[in-house]
Amino acid sequence: MHVVIPVAGLGTRLRPHTWSKPKPLVTVAGKPILGHVLDRLLRLPLDRVVFVTGYLGEQIEQFVRQHYRFDAVFVEQPEPLGQSHALLQASGLVDGPTLVVFPDLIFDANLEALVGCPWDGVVFVKEVDDPRRFGVVIVESGRIVRLVEKPTDPVSRLAVVGVYYFRSFADLLEAIEEQIAMDRRRGNEYYLAEAIQILIDRGRTIVPQPVTVWEDCGTVDALLQTNRFLLDRRAEPPPAIPTSVVVPPVVIDPTATIEHAVVGPYVSIGPHAVVAHAIVTDSIIDEGARIENVMLHRSIVGRQARVRGDFLRVNVGDSSEISFAQLEDG
């Protein structure tokens, strides 16, 4: 099976972390988002994986070349014209059964069942309480008949998660070419939903299939939630660190330095990071960051960043009261 992974997005909702690295390389639970996605795909019989890159794409290639051994091809999307336009860049590089994965999510599904499946396409979905924030599919007799982007009325609760299968990638590319020729876009972007609708209108059988896991990584709050979710699934006991208290679940790189600190729960600490005389909970501390004399909660600290402070010192007399304003989340 071939795989196409568009990784050209700017990741504006995760800034400032995406100023210096592409969104798929933002860290969650001890590894980049893209690493979690690729580790799941390794269970499939992979023939080739095509990465459609853009901003800081050389970092994507460096990460993949360093950590994976499958046949990987990298092609650049010259203009940010949307999902369909990104997939068009893979023309001539893959054919036949192809999985398309947008790597701003952590997911799991029965992908193995796609090998030899009889359908022309599969859109992976998850039922949600509020479908207004998502693209959804409308299903009749087990087949998708329409895709609707962010419906104001609850026409369906089956949200599209960003994972697709096409039995013929060439068939999809023909639909994308028709979409672009007809200028079927929103704003300046060509969305994949329009190309899939063209396939449906041509009589192709596109069906929904459920995912068992869908965790978003597109915003700071979502990334922290996904960090909590992944750490809850870890079975490894926390490391014993002299002079410090570690409250599981956590993931702490062996090269990190923890001194006179309380770490956890729900903390990820990257390689060569330092946490000293600090309390850190529900946070992601990236590679080489240094945290000293502070209390951090629901925080993300990027690579090589420094966060320093000082603990409060008071001399309080009888019947006194000291109050502090509570910072809002985010």
C-alpha positions as a Python dict, from the first residue, in 0.01 Angstrom:
ca = {
    (1, 'M'): (0, 0, 0),
    (2, 'H'): (110, 355, -74),
    (3, 'V'): (67, 644, 171),
    (4, 'V'): (52, 1017, 105),
    (5, 'I'): (103, 1251, 399),
    (6, 'P'): (54, 1626, 341),
    (7, 'V'): (281, 1813, 582),
    (8, 'A'): (290, 2157, 419),
    (9, 'G'): (62, 2345, 659),
    (10, 'L'): (189, 2646, 854),
    (11, 'G'): (37, 2537, 1185),
    (12, 'T'): (-66, 2891, 1278),
    (13, 'R'): (-283, 2776, 1569),
    (14, 'L'): (24, 2629, 1740),
    (15, 'R'): (244, 2937, 1718),
    (16, 'P'): (495, 3031, 1850),
    (17, 'H'): (605, 2666, 1843),
    (18, 'T'): (562, 2642, 1467),
    (19, 'W'): (775, 2946, 1384),
    (20, 'S'): (1088, 2732, 1401),
    (21, 'K'): (958, 2385, 1314),
    (22, 'P'): (667, 2241, 1113),
    (23, 'K'): (357, 2138, 1304),
    (24, 'P'): (407, 1760, 1256),
    (25, 'L'): (736, 1788, 1449),
    (26, 'V'): (580, 1948, 1755),
    (27, 'T'): (638, 1711, 2047),
    (28, 'V'): (367, 1527, 2240),
    (29, 'A'): (422, 1246, 2492),
    (30, 'G'): (790, 1220, 2416),
    (31, 'K'): (799, 1224, 2037),
    (32, 'P'): (686, 1438, 1742),
    (33, 'I'): (323, 1410, 1632),
    (34, 'L'): (446, 1269, 1300),
    (35, 'G'): (639, 998, 1485),
    (36, 'H'): (322, 871, 1651),
    (37, 'V'): (146, 862, 1312),
    (38, 'L'): (429, 682, 1133),
    (39, 'D'): (466, 426, 1411),
    (40, 'R'): (101, 330, 1359),
    (41, 'L'): (148, 303, 982),
    (42, 'L'): (442, 65, 1022),
    (43, 'R'): (194, -216, 1089),
    (44, 'L'): (84, -194, 723),
    (45, 'P'): (264, -342, 420),
    (46, 'L'): (409, -9, 307),
    (47, 'D'): (536, 21, -49),
    (48, 'R'): (608, 394, -48),
    (49, 'V'): (530, 697, 166),
    (50, 'V'): (513, 1036, -6),
    (51, 'F'): (546, 1348, 207),
    (52, 'V'): (410, 1669, 54),
    (53, 'T'): (617, 1936, 226),
    (54, 'G'): (617, 2313, 245),
    (55, 'Y'): (736, 2548, 517),
    (56, 'L'): (1052, 2406, 684),
    (57, 'G'): (1008, 2085, 488),
    (58, 'E'): (1376, 1996, 516),
    (59, 'Q'): (1319, 1929, 887),
    (60, 'I'): (1049, 1675, 799),
    (61, 'E'): (1285, 1495, 563),
    (62, 'Q'): (1567, 1495, 817),
    (63, 'F'): (1341, 1345, 1086),
    (64, 'V'): (1203, 1072, 861),
    (65, 'R'): (1543, 978, 714),
    (66, 'Q'): (1693, 958, 1061),
    (67, 'H'): (1425, 741, 1223),
    (68, 'Y'): (1259, 531, 951),
    (69, 'R'): (1373, 292, 679),
    (70, 'F'): (1073, 265, 445),
    (71, 'D'): (1077, 403, 89),
    (72, 'A'): (1016, 774, 149),
    (73, 'V'): (975, 1039, -120),
    (74, 'F'): (955, 1414, -56),
    (75, 'V'): (787, 1662, -287),
    (76, 'E'): (714, 2029, -224),
    (77, 'Q'): (380, 2205, -257),
    (78, 'P'): (484, 2534, -421),
    (79, 'E'): (176, 2730, -312),
    (80, 'P'): (-53, 2686, -9),
    (81, 'L'): (-364, 2610, -213),
    (82, 'G'): (-524, 2351, 11),
    (83, 'Q'): (-556, 1979, 62),
    (84, 'S'): (-647, 1869, -290),
    (85, 'H'): (-369, 2078, -442),
    (86, 'A'): (-124, 1919, -198),
    (87, 'L'): (-226, 1568, -304),
    (88, 'L'): (-189, 1666, -669),
    (89, 'Q'): (186, 1706, -606),
    (90, 'A'): (209, 1327, -559),
    (91, 'S'): (103, 1268, -920),
    (92, 'G'): (328, 1007, -1081),
    (93, 'L'): (479, 903, -748),
    (94, 'V'): (211, 660, -626),
    (95, 'D'): (-72, 464, -780),
    (96, 'G'): (-320, 197, -684),
    (97, 'P'): (-440, 155, -325),
    (98, 'T'): (-335, 461, -127),
    (99, 'L'): (-389, 584, 226),
    (100, 'V'): (-402, 962, 280),
    (101, 'V'): (-324, 1082, 632),
    (102, 'F'): (-321, 1441, 758),
    (103, 'P'): (-74, 1429, 1050),
    (104, 'D'): (-223, 1679, 1294),
    (105, 'L'): (-395, 1404, 1490),
    (106, 'I'): (-326, 1088, 1685),
    (107, 'F'): (-551, 809, 1562),
    (108, 'D'): (-605, 436, 1554),
    (109, 'A'): (-833, 230, 1335),
    (110, 'N'): (-851, -108, 1167),
    (111, 'L'): (-627, -6, 877),
    (112, 'E'): (-524, -365, 814),
    (113, 'A'): (-876, -439, 687),
    (114, 'L'): (-816, -199, 397),
    (115, 'V'): (-584, -447, 225),
    (116, 'G'): (-797, -596, -52),
    (117, 'C'): (-1117, -416, 56),
    (118, 'P'): (-1388, -392, -215),
    (119, 'W'): (-1474, -21, -185),
    (120, 'D'): (-1353, 261, -405),
    (121, 'G'): (-1280, 472, -101),
    (122, 'V'): (-1305, 497, 276),
    (123, 'V'): (-1346, 809, 488),
    (124, 'F'): (-1260, 748, 852),
    (125, 'V'): (-1502, 912, 1091),
    (126, 'K'): (-1593, 945, 1458),
    (127, 'E'): (-1931, 1032, 1607),
    (128, 'V'): (-1918, 1362, 1797),
    (129, 'D'): (-2163, 1552, 2014),
    (130, 'D'): (-2118, 1886, 1836),
    (131, 'P'): (-2056, 1842, 1460),
    (132, 'R'): (-2055, 2216, 1385),
    (133, 'R'): (-1675, 2238, 1422),
    (134, 'F'): (-1603, 1959, 1173),
    (135, 'G'): (-1663, 1832, 826),
    (136, 'V'): (-1922, 1554, 841),
    (137, 'V'): (-2051, 1278, 614),
    (138, 'I'): (-2411, 1194, 533),
    (139, 'V'): (-2464, 819, 494),
    (140, 'E'): (-2742, 629, 319),
    (141, 'S'): (-2753, 249, 302),
    (142, 'G'): (-2396, 226, 427),
    (143, 'R'): (-2253, 460, 162),
    (144, 'I'): (-2148, 822, 189),
    (145, 'V'): (-2371, 1036, -31),
    (146, 'R'): (-2259, 1383, 74),
    (147, 'L'): (-1986, 1564, 266),
    (148, 'V'): (-2075, 1884, 452),
    (149, 'E'): (-1819, 2124, 599),
    (150, 'K'): (-1904, 2260, 946),
    (151, 'P'): (-2283, 2225, 924),
    (152, 'T'): (-2494, 2480, 1110),
    (153, 'D'): (-2772, 2221, 1137),
    (154, 'P'): (-2696, 1872, 1279),
    (155, 'V'): (-2731, 1686, 949),
    (156, 'S'): (-2485, 1424, 1075),
    (157, 'R'): (-2270, 1354, 1379),
    (158, 'L'): (-2009, 1156, 1187),
    (159, 'A'): (-1708, 1386, 1181),
    (160, 'V'): (-1427, 1342, 927),
    (161, 'V'): (-1101, 1285, 1114),
    (162, 'G'): (-847, 1335, 831),
    (163, 'V'): (-766, 975, 730),
    (164, 'Y'): (-878, 842, 389),
    (165, 'Y'): (-829, 537, 168),
    (166, 'F'): (-861, 528, -212),
    (167, 'R'): (-844, 206, -410),
    (168, 'S'): (-715, 403, -710),
    (169, 'F'): (-510, 713, -638),
    (170, 'A'): (-519, 795, -1010),
    (171, 'D'): (-900, 808, -987),
    (172, 'L'): (-871, 1060, -703),
    (173, 'L'): (-625, 1272, -900),
    (174, 'E'): (-869, 1288, -1192),
    (175, 'A'): (-1136, 1416, -954),
    (176, 'I'): (-895, 1675, -813),
    (177, 'E'): (-807, 1795, -1163),
    (178, 'E'): (-1179, 1836, -1236),
    (179, 'Q'): (-1226, 2017, -905),
    (180, 'I'): (-951, 2265, -989),
    (181, 'A'): (-1074, 2310, -1346),
    (182, 'M'): (-1420, 2392, -1207),
    (183, 'D'): (-1260, 2615, -942),
    (184, 'R'): (-1449, 2437, -663),
    (185, 'R'): (-1276, 2589, -361),
    (186, 'R'): (-1344, 2789, -47),
    (187, 'G'): (-1141, 3103, -19),
    (188, 'N'): (-805, 3027, -171),
    (189, 'E'): (-802, 2656, -87),
    (190, 'Y'): (-914, 2340, -264),
    (191, 'Y'): (-1052, 2102, -3),
    (192, 'L'): (-1038, 1725, -40),
    (193, 'A'): (-1407, 1696, 47),
    (194, 'E'): (-1495, 1852, -290),
    (195, 'A'): (-1287, 1595, -481),
    (196, 'I'): (-1444, 1310, -286),
    (197, 'Q'): (-1789, 1449, -366),
    (198, 'I'): (-1697, 1440, -736),
    (199, 'L'): (-1605, 1072, -697),
    (200, 'I'): (-1939, 1004, -527),
    (201, 'D'): (-2127, 1188, -801),
    (202, 'R'): (-1946, 968, -1055),
    (203, 'G'): (-2092, 661, -884),
    (204, 'R'): (-1790, 552, -682),
    (205, 'T'): (-1861, 361, -362),
    (206, 'I'): (-1721, 560, -71),
    (207, 'V'): (-1800, 427, 277),
    (208, 'P'): (-1743, 548, 633),
    (209, 'Q'): (-1532, 349, 876),
    (210, 'P'): (-1484, 429, 1245),
    (211, 'V'): (-1165, 516, 1427),
    (212, 'T'): (-1110, 384, 1777),
    (213, 'V'): (-883, 675, 1874),
    (214, 'W'): (-895, 1036, 1757),
    (215, 'E'): (-697, 1297, 1947),
    (216, 'D'): (-645, 1640, 1793),
    (217, 'C'): (-307, 1818, 1802),
    (218, 'G'): (-402, 2139, 1625),
    (219, 'T'): (-408, 2383, 1918),
    (220, 'V'): (-220, 2428, 2245),
    (221, 'D'): (-515, 2304, 2453),
    (222, 'A'): (-571, 2008, 2222),
    (223, 'L'): (-201, 1920, 2229),
    (224, 'L'): (-199, 1915, 2609),
    (225, 'Q'): (-512, 1699, 2611),
    (226, 'T'): (-348, 1456, 2368),
    (227, 'N'): (-38, 1451, 2587),
    (228, 'R'): (-255, 1348, 2881),
    (229, 'F'): (-430, 1082, 2673),
    (230, 'L'): (-107, 925, 2550),
    (231, 'L'): (60, 932, 2891),
    (232, 'D'): (-241, 758, 3044),
    (233, 'R'): (-181, 470, 2802),
    (234, 'R'): (184, 424, 2897),
    (235, 'A'): (258, 115, 3105),
    (236, 'E'): (616, 204, 3204),
    (237, 'P'): (674, 298, 3569),
    (238, 'P'): (812, 646, 3630),
    (239, 'P'): (1187, 680, 3686),
    (240, 'A'): (1319, 713, 4038),
    (241, 'I'): (1509, 1041, 4063),
    (242, 'P'): (1703, 1127, 4379),
    (243, 'T'): (1617, 1466, 4532),
    (244, 'S'): (1296, 1486, 4326),
    (245, 'V'): (938, 1360, 4326),
    (246, 'V'): (793, 1214, 4007),
    (247, 'V'): (415, 1176, 3993),
    (248, 'P'): (299, 946, 3711),
    (249, 'P'): (210, 938, 3433),
    (250, 'V'): (514, 1108, 3285),
    (251, 'V'): (771, 1052, 3015),
    (252, 'I'): (1121, 1180, 3092),
    (253, 'D'): (1402, 1139, 2842),
    (254, 'P'): (1703, 959, 2997),
    (255, 'T'): (1928, 1252, 2906),
    (256, 'A'): (1714, 1507, 3093),
    (257, 'T'): (1827, 1645, 3427),
    (258, 'I'): (1579, 1669, 3715),
    (259, 'E'): (1702, 1825, 4038),
    (260, 'H'): (1506, 1917, 4352),
    (261, 'A'): (1182, 1923, 4158),
    (262, 'V'): (830, 1788, 4152),
    (263, 'V'): (738, 1659, 3808),
    (264, 'G'): (395, 1530, 3711),
    (265, 'P'): (138, 1420, 3662),
    (266, 'Y'): (103, 1445, 3282),
    (267, 'V'): (444, 1586, 3202),
    (268, 'S'): (666, 1511, 2901),
    (269, 'I'): (1030, 1615, 2925),
    (270, 'G'): (1254, 1597, 2619),
    (271, 'P'): (1623, 1520, 2565),
    (272, 'H'): (1881, 1730, 2752),
    (273, 'A'): (1613, 1939, 2922),
    (274, 'V'): (1677, 2062, 3276),
    (275, 'V'): (1414, 2104, 3548),
    (276, 'A'): (1563, 2236, 3872),
    (277, 'H'): (1400, 2368, 4190),
    (278, 'A'): (1066, 2371, 4009),
    (279, 'I'): (718, 2221, 4013),
    (280, 'V'): (587, 2115, 3671),
    (281, 'T'): (245, 1960, 3606),
    (282, 'D'): (37, 1893, 3295),
    (283, 'S'): (305, 2032, 3062),
    (284, 'I'): (535, 1957, 2769),
    (285, 'I'): (901, 2055, 2807),
    (286, 'D'): (1089, 2019, 2479),
    (287, 'E'): (1449, 1934, 2397),
    (288, 'G'): (1716, 2141, 2566),
    (289, 'A'): (1471, 2361, 2758),
    (290, 'R'): (1570, 2480, 3106),
    (291, 'I'): (1313, 2532, 3383),
    (292, 'E'): (1435, 2684, 3709),
    (293, 'N'): (1266, 2817, 4024),
    (294, 'V'): (913, 2829, 3884),
    (295, 'M'): (580, 2654, 3903),
    (296, 'L'): (441, 2553, 3563),
    (297, 'H'): (95, 2413, 3489),
    (298, 'R'): (-68, 2351, 3149),
    (299, 'S'): (239, 2489, 2974),
    (300, 'I'): (439, 2413, 2661),
    (301, 'V'): (805, 2512, 2657),
    (302, 'G'): (984, 2488, 2323),
    (303, 'R'): (1333, 2374, 2230),
    (304, 'Q'): (1624, 2551, 2403),
    (305, 'A'): (1384, 2790, 2579),
    (306, 'R'): (1459, 2921, 2928),
    (307, 'V'): (1200, 2978, 3198),
    (308, 'R'): (1340, 3120, 3521),
    (309, 'G'): (1174, 3276, 3820),
    (310, 'D'): (1175, 3287, 4195),
    (311, 'F'): (947, 3136, 4454),
    (312, 'L'): (746, 3369, 4673),
    (313, 'R'): (897, 3478, 5003),
    (314, 'V'): (671, 3638, 5262),
    (315, 'N'): (679, 3762, 5621),
    (316, 'V'): (312, 3765, 5722),
    (317, 'G'): (177, 3882, 6055),
    (318, 'D'): (-126, 3771, 6253),
    (319, 'S'): (-473, 3784, 6096),
    (320, 'S'): (-328, 3868, 5755),
    (321, 'E'): (-452, 3745, 5417),
    (322, 'I'): (-262, 3712, 5089),
    (323, 'S'): (-453, 3647, 4764),
    (324, 'F'): (-336, 3591, 4408),
    (325, 'A'): (-528, 3632, 4086),
    (326, 'Q'): (-577, 3299, 3907),
    (327, 'L'): (-449, 3284, 3554),
    (328, 'E'): (-704, 3159, 3304),
    (329, 'D'): (-618, 2845, 3109),
    (330, 'G'): (-459, 2913, 2774),
}
